[in-house]
Amino acid sequence: MKSILALLSLVALPVLAAEPTLYGRYEYIALPEIGGEVLKAKMDTGALTASLSAKDIETFTRDGEDWVRFRLATKDASNKVYEHKVARISKIKTRSEEEDDDKEAVEPTKRPVVDLELCLGNVKRTVEVNLTDRSSFNYPLLIGAKALREFGAAVNPARRFTADKPDC
């Protein structure tokens, strides 16, 4: 009976959640598994997943598992080829497809998703990142809501580059 009362008293206590770390709309993020590259990233609460700018994306099979080979599609990127195991294939429906009711149904874009280590400030987390050519965007890395949760992050859109340079 004593242990039940002790348990009930624990349940009645308020649970204090860890305060999120506040980041700006844009932050520097290091990619330890991609040659330690440091990229400017857009912190986007409206996107679900993270996206990395890649080109020459080619899926293949290695030892019965799906893998992907790609190059970074960023300014000043080397021509180095990276290979990673595919975690899954995501289906992305673009906003323009959602708004255009007159067109026939368009198949969603399929993108390979890899688990990548990202370093934000002094915090390192492994997050799902889809690969797509973002070279026409200002920021080669987009950090979506899932990754923001992994980092325990909140975003202040009025701030920029609030975290220190990546140091993981």
Salt bridges, closest charged atoms under 4 A:
ASP56 OD2 - ARG71 NH1 3.41
GLU58 OE2 - ARG69 NH1 3.08
GLU65 OE2 - LYS85 NZ 3.03
GLU83 OE1 - ARG62 NH2 2.40
GLU83 OE2 - ARG69 NE 2.96
GLU117 OE1 - LYS124 NZ 3.80
GLU128 OE1 - ARG88 NE 2.96
GLU128 OE1 - LYS146 NZ 3.83
